[in-house]
């Protein structure tokens, strides 16, 4: 998995690309480091570049959401394509995440 962080004054977009699997835990720590923002800041995961997510990747989404909640940040995901969207729906994570169209 690769990622790019794009900072704005009130929001930060994190673009995830490639495959998100168990082997990406170390990389994901760097993603979580981007959550060091003031309360009320909006964190957006852009999933449009993700081709695949395994169950560990889904767990990383939960870690991101929990981290955002602890830091009082708004957390949103958007742009999930077919396979990734299907897994999010199967895991019923669309019921616990804010997902923008």
C-alpha positions as CSV (number, residue, x, y, z in Angstrom):
1,X,0.0,0.0,0.0
2,X,1.1,3.5,-0.8
3,X,-0.4,6.7,0.5
4,X,-0.2,10.4,0.0
5,X,-1.2,13.0,2.6
6,X,-2.7,16.3,1.3
7,X,-3.1,18.9,4.0
8,X,-5.6,21.7,4.0
9,X,-6.5,24.3,6.6
10,X,-9.5,22.4,8.0
11,X,-9.1,18.9,6.5
12,X,-6.5,16.4,5.6
13,X,-7.0,13.9,2.7
14,X,-5.1,10.6,2.8
15,X,-5.1,8.9,-0.6
16,X,-4.6,5.1,-0.2
17,X,-3.3,3.2,-3.3
18,X,-2.6,-0.4,-4.2
19,X,-3.4,-3.3,-1.9
20,X,-4.0,-2.9,1.8
21,X,-3.1,-6.1,3.6
22,X,-1.7,-7.5,6.9
23,X,1.8,-6.7,5.7
24,X,1.0,-2.9,5.6
25,X,0.7,-2.5,9.4
26,X,4.1,-0.6,9.6
27,X,3.1,1.7,6.7
28,X,-0.3,2.2,8.4
29,X,1.5,3.6,11.5
30,X,2.7,6.4,9.2
31,X,-0.8,7.0,8.1
32,X,-2.0,7.3,11.7
33,X,0.8,9.8,12.4
34,X,-1.0,12.1,10.1
35,X,-3.9,12.2,12.6
36,X,-1.9,14.6,14.8
37,X,-4.3,17.5,14.1
38,X,-6.4,19.8,16.2
39,X,-9.8,18.8,17.4
40,X,-12.5,19.3,14.8
41,X,-10.1,18.8,11.9
42,X,-11.6,16.5,9.2
43,X,-9.7,13.4,8.1
44,X,-10.7,11.9,4.8
45,X,-9.6,8.6,3.5
46,X,-9.7,8.6,-0.3
47,X,-10.1,4.9,-1.2
48,X,-10.4,5.3,-5.0
49,X,-6.8,4.1,-5.5
50,X,-7.2,0.9,-3.5
51,X,-7.5,-2.3,-5.6
52,X,-7.8,-4.7,-2.7
53,X,-8.3,-4.8,1.1
54,X,-8.1,-7.9,3.3
55,X,-9.6,-8.4,6.7
56,X,-6.5,-6.8,8.3
57,X,-7.0,-3.7,6.1
58,X,-10.6,-3.5,7.3
59,X,-9.3,-3.6,10.8
60,X,-6.9,-0.7,10.0
61,X,-10.0,1.3,8.9
62,X,-11.4,0.7,12.4
63,X,-8.1,1.7,14.0
64,X,-8.2,5.0,12.0
65,X,-11.8,5.7,13.0
66,X,-11.0,5.0,16.7
67,X,-7.9,7.2,16.6
68,X,-9.9,10.0,15.0
69,X,-12.6,9.7,17.7
70,X,-10.0,9.8,20.5
71,X,-8.5,12.9,19.0
72,X,-11.9,14.5,18.4
73,X,-11.4,14.5,14.6
74,X,-14.1,14.0,12.0
75,X,-13.3,10.8,10.0
76,X,-14.8,10.1,6.5
77,X,-14.0,7.6,3.8
78,X,-14.9,8.1,0.1
79,X,-14.3,6.7,-3.3
80,X,-14.2,2.9,-2.6
81,X,-14.3,1.0,-5.8
82,X,-16.1,-2.3,-6.6
83,X,-14.1,-4.9,-4.6
84,X,-13.3,-2.6,-1.7
85,X,-16.8,-1.3,-1.5
86,X,-18.2,-4.9,-1.5
87,X,-15.9,-5.9,1.4
88,X,-16.9,-2.8,3.4
89,X,-20.6,-3.7,2.8
90,X,-20.1,-7.4,3.6
91,X,-18.4,-6.5,6.9
92,X,-21.3,-4.0,7.6
93,X,-18.7,-1.2,8.1
94,X,-20.8,1.2,6.1
95,X,-23.0,1.3,9.2
96,X,-20.2,2.5,11.5
97,X,-18.3,4.8,9.1
98,X,-19.2,8.0,7.5
99,X,-18.8,7.3,3.8
100,X,-19.1,10.1,1.3
101,X,-20.3,9.4,-2.2
